[in-house]
Amino acid sequence: MEIYGHAAVTTSVGLIGYGGIAQDVVAALREAGAGVKFVGALCRPGRAATARAALPGTPIVESLDDLLARGADLVAEVAGQGAVAEYGPEILRRGVDLLVISIGALAEPKLLEGLKAARGGGSRILLPAGAIGGIDAIAAMRLGGLNAVRYRSRKPPAAWRGSPAEKVADLDTLTSRTVLYRGSAAEAALLYPQNANVAAAVALAGLGFDATEVELVADPDAPGNVHEIEAEGAAGRFAIQLQGRPSRTNPKTSALAALSLARALINMEATIVI
């Protein structure tokens, strides 16, 4: 049954990046038959051939000017935190909405303020929920008074490779749950940029980066990427656990992250927005 419905106007989207998340987003939207049109994908100079092989049928460009010249209504960042800092301000200055999947980049106060200041012509910074649920409930509870928000990420050791976790534990020989980090969302999002985007999303929805408690855990018995949130406030209390499967293209990323971004793009042109 069709739930969303589609508006008469198709949303034109530019991508920054062509890696696993970009591939998963494009595949999900094509399978859903959504009316989103990808006008181009930005890659580094000299990598166009690789990008074309990764995103067949999507025009590839090597400069932001070329991407914006293709008439994108919105640009979706799917290339990592560095891309948010490098391209985000100029996109917003041009009056184009920016959809950010690497939400952890916004833990850097100067970047966040710079993006806000760069907004021109009513452009917006759009943040999908990513690999977790409950973001809407946290944001709603904040309006009535939010007292505490705790987030725990529990993943198989392999998902933490290439991160500071390698200095905390021997990921190849772990036999039991090991806490890799415990502290604020601000520090977690910057130390673990490929694993802590959810922490950043939770923080922005609720109490902010400094007041949101985060625990990152390597667990050889984890059934996948497990996310847990607890929130307490005047409106009540909730606790959720989401066991996400890793992306088929990148074990550090939950498959749900790309699907959340795809949903956000569908909502841009849907008749019924959920």
C-alpha positions as CSV (number, residue, x, y, z in Angstrom):
1,M,0.0,0.0,0.0
2,E,1.3,3.4,-0.9
3,I,1.5,5.5,2.3
4,Y,3.4,8.7,1.3
5,G,2.0,9.6,-2.1
6,H,4.0,11.9,-4.3
7,A,3.7,15.6,-5.0
8,A,3.6,16.9,-8.6
9,V,7.1,18.5,-8.2
10,T,10.1,16.1,-8.2
11,T,12.9,17.0,-5.8
12,S,16.3,17.4,-7.5
13,V,19.1,16.2,-5.3
14,G,22.9,16.6,-5.5
15,L,25.1,14.2,-3.6
16,I,28.5,14.9,-2.0
17,G,30.2,11.5,-2.1
18,Y,29.8,8.2,-3.9
19,G,30.7,5.6,-1.2
20,G,28.6,3.0,0.6
21,I,25.9,5.2,2.0
22,A,25.5,7.0,-1.3
23,Q,25.1,3.7,-3.1
24,D,22.6,2.4,-0.5
25,V,20.5,5.6,-0.7
26,V,20.3,5.5,-4.5
27,A,19.4,1.8,-4.5
28,A,16.7,2.3,-1.8
29,L,15.1,5.2,-3.6
30,R,15.1,3.3,-6.9
31,E,13.6,0.2,-5.3
32,A,10.9,2.4,-3.7
33,G,10.1,4.0,-7.0
34,A,10.5,7.5,-5.3
35,G,10.3,10.6,-7.5
36,V,13.7,11.9,-6.3
37,K,16.0,12.9,-9.1
38,F,19.8,12.8,-8.6
39,V,21.2,15.6,-10.7
40,G,24.8,14.8,-9.8
41,A,27.4,13.4,-7.3
42,L,30.5,15.3,-6.3
43,C,33.8,13.5,-6.2
44,R,37.4,14.5,-5.8
45,P,39.3,15.5,-9.0
46,G,40.7,12.4,-10.7
47,R,38.2,10.0,-9.1
48,A,35.4,10.4,-11.6
49,A,35.9,6.9,-13.1
50,T,35.6,5.3,-9.7
51,A,32.6,7.3,-8.9
52,R,30.8,6.4,-12.1
53,A,31.4,2.8,-11.5
54,A,29.9,3.2,-7.9
55,L,26.9,5.2,-9.0
56,P,26.0,4.1,-12.6
57,G,23.4,6.4,-14.1
58,T,24.2,9.3,-11.8
59,P,26.1,12.3,-13.4
60,I,29.5,12.8,-11.8
61,V,31.1,16.2,-11.2
62,E,34.4,17.2,-9.7
63,S,33.6,20.7,-8.3
64,L,30.9,22.1,-6.1
65,D,30.2,24.8,-8.6
66,D,29.4,22.2,-11.2
67,L,27.1,20.3,-8.8
68,L,25.1,23.4,-7.9
69,A,24.9,24.5,-11.5
70,R,22.9,21.3,-12.2
71,G,20.0,22.9,-10.3
72,A,19.8,20.9,-7.1
73,D,17.0,21.8,-4.7
74,L,18.9,20.1,-2.0
75,V,22.4,18.7,-1.5
76,A,22.9,15.6,0.6
77,E,26.3,15.0,2.3
78,V,27.2,11.4,2.3
79,A,31.0,11.7,2.4
80,G,32.0,12.2,6.0
81,Q,32.5,15.0,8.5
82,G,35.3,16.7,6.5
83,A,32.8,17.2,3.6
84,V,30.4,19.1,5.9
85,A,33.1,21.6,6.8
86,E,34.5,21.9,3.3
87,Y,31.3,22.3,1.3
88,G,28.5,23.0,3.8
89,P,28.9,26.8,4.3
90,E,29.0,27.5,0.5
91,I,26.0,25.4,-0.2
92,L,23.9,27.3,2.4
93,R,25.2,30.6,1.2
94,R,23.9,29.7,-2.3
95,G,20.4,29.3,-0.8
96,V,20.4,25.5,-1.2
97,D,19.2,23.2,1.6
98,L,21.9,20.9,3.1
99,L,21.0,17.4,4.3
100,V,23.8,16.1,6.6
101,I,24.3,12.4,7.4
102,S,27.6,13.0,9.2
103,I,25.9,14.7,12.1
104,G,28.9,14.3,14.3
105,A,30.6,17.1,12.5
106,L,28.2,19.5,14.2
107,A,29.9,18.7,17.6
108,E,32.5,21.2,16.5
109,P,31.0,24.5,17.8
110,K,32.8,26.8,15.3
111,L,31.6,24.7,12.4
112,L,28.0,24.6,13.7
113,E,27.9,28.4,14.2
114,G,29.6,28.9,10.8
115,L,26.9,26.8,9.1
116,K,24.1,28.8,10.8
117,A,25.7,32.1,9.8
118,A,26.1,31.0,6.2
119,R,22.4,30.4,5.6
120,G,21.1,32.4,2.7
121,G,17.8,32.7,1.0
122,G,16.0,30.6,3.6
123,S,18.3,27.6,3.2
124,R,18.1,25.0,5.9
125,I,20.3,22.4,7.6
126,L,18.4,19.1,7.6
127,L,19.3,16.2,9.9
128,P,17.9,12.7,9.4
129,A,17.4,10.5,12.4
130,G,20.1,8.1,11.1
131,A,20.6,4.7,12.7
132,I,18.3,5.3,15.7
133,G,14.7,5.8,16.5
134,G,13.1,8.0,19.2
135,I,14.6,11.3,18.0
136,D,11.1,12.7,17.5
137,A,10.2,11.8,21.1
138,I,13.3,13.4,22.5
139,A,12.7,16.6,20.6
140,A,9.1,16.7,21.8
141,M,10.1,16.0,25.4
142,R,12.5,18.9,25.3
143,L,9.7,21.3,24.8
144,G,8.1,20.2,28.1
145,G,11.4,20.0,30.1
146,L,14.0,17.3,29.5
147,N,16.1,16.2,32.5
148,A,18.5,13.5,31.3
149,V,19.4,11.7,28.0
150,R,21.7,8.7,27.9
151,Y,22.9,6.9,24.8
152,R,24.8,3.6,24.5
153,S,26.3,2.2,21.3
154,R,27.2,-1.5,21.4
155,K,28.8,-3.0,18.3
156,P,31.0,-6.0,17.3
157,P,34.7,-5.3,17.6
158,A,35.2,-5.2,13.9
159,A,32.9,-2.1,13.7
160,W,35.4,-0.2,15.8
161,R,38.4,-0.8,13.6
162,G,40.1,2.3,12.4
163,S,39.0,4.3,15.4
164,P,40.6,5.3,18.8
165,A,39.2,2.0,20.1
166,E,42.3,0.3,18.8
167,K,44.3,2.1,21.5
168,V,41.8,1.1,24.2
169,A,41.5,-2.7,23.5
170,D,42.8,-5.4,21.2
171,L,39.8,-5.7,19.0
172,D,40.9,-9.0,17.5
173,T,41.0,-10.9,20.8
174,L,38.1,-9.5,22.8
175,T,36.0,-12.1,24.5
176,S,33.7,-9.9,26.5
177,R,32.0,-6.6,26.5
178,T,34.5,-3.7,26.8
179,V,33.6,0.0,27.3
180,L,35.7,2.0,24.9
181,Y,34.4,5.4,25.9
182,R,32.2,7.0,28.5
183,G,31.6,10.7,28.6
184,S,29.9,13.5,26.7
185,A,28.4,13.4,23.2
186,A,30.6,16.3,22.2
187,E,33.8,14.3,22.7
188,A,32.4,11.0,21.5
189,A,31.3,12.5,18.2
190,L,34.7,14.0,17.5
191,L,36.7,11.0,18.6
192,Y,34.6,8.4,16.8
193,P,33.4,10.2,13.7
194,Q,32.5,7.0,11.8
195,N,30.6,5.5,14.7
196,A,29.1,8.3,16.8
197,N,26.8,10.2,14.4
198,V,23.9,8.8,16.4
199,A,25.3,10.4,19.5
200,A,25.3,13.7,17.8
201,A,21.7,13.3,16.5
202,V,20.5,12.4,20.0
203,A,22.4,15.4,21.5
204,L,21.0,17.9,19.0
205,A,17.4,16.6,19.5
206,G,17.7,16.9,23.3
207,L,20.0,18.4,25.8
208,G,23.0,19.4,23.6
209,F,26.4,17.9,23.2
210,D,27.8,18.6,26.6
211,A,24.9,17.3,28.7
212,T,24.1,14.1,26.7
213,E,25.8,11.1,28.3
214,V,27.4,8.6,25.9
215,E,28.9,5.1,26.3
216,L,30.6,3.2,23.4
217,V,31.0,-0.5,23.8
218,A,32.7,-3.3,21.8
219,D,30.9,-6.5,22.3
220,P,31.8,-9.8,20.5
221,D,28.3,-11.1,21.3
222,A,26.5,-8.1,19.9
223,P,23.9,-9.2,17.3
224,G,24.7,-6.2,15.2
225,N,24.9,-2.5,15.8
226,V,22.9,-2.0,19.0
227,H,21.7,1.5,20.0
228,E,20.1,2.2,23.3
229,I,18.5,5.5,24.5
230,E,17.0,6.5,27.8
231,A,15.4,9.9,28.3
232,E,13.6,11.4,31.3
233,G,11.6,14.6,31.5
234,A,8.4,16.3,32.6
235,A,6.4,14.4,30.0
236,G,7.6,11.0,31.1
237,R,10.4,8.5,30.5
238,F,11.2,6.2,27.7
239,A,13.9,3.6,26.8
240,I,14.4,2.0,23.5
241,Q,16.8,-0.5,22.0
242,L,17.4,-0.8,18.3
243,Q,19.4,-3.8,16.9
244,G,20.5,-2.6,13.5
245,R,22.3,-4.7,10.9
246,P,25.5,-3.3,9.4
247,S,25.4,-1.8,6.0
248,R,26.3,-4.2,3.2
249,T,28.9,-1.8,2.1
250,N,30.5,-0.6,5.4
251,P,30.4,-2.5,8.7
252,K,31.0,0.7,10.7
253,T,27.6,2.1,9.5
254,S,24.1,0.7,10.2
255,A,22.0,-0.1,7.2
256,L,19.3,2.0,8.7
257,A,21.4,5.2,8.3
258,A,21.1,5.2,4.6
259,L,17.4,4.2,4.7
260,S,16.8,7.1,7.1
261,L,18.4,9.5,4.6
262,A,16.3,8.0,1.8
263,R,13.2,8.6,3.9
264,A,14.1,12.2,4.4
265,L,14.5,12.7,0.7
266,I,11.1,11.0,0.0
267,N,9.5,13.4,2.5
268,M,10.8,16.3,0.5
269,E,8.3,15.5,-2.2
270,A,5.7,13.4,-0.4
271,T,2.0,14.3,-0.1
272,I,1.9,12.8,3.4
273,V,5.0,13.5,5.5
274,I,5.6,11.1,8.5
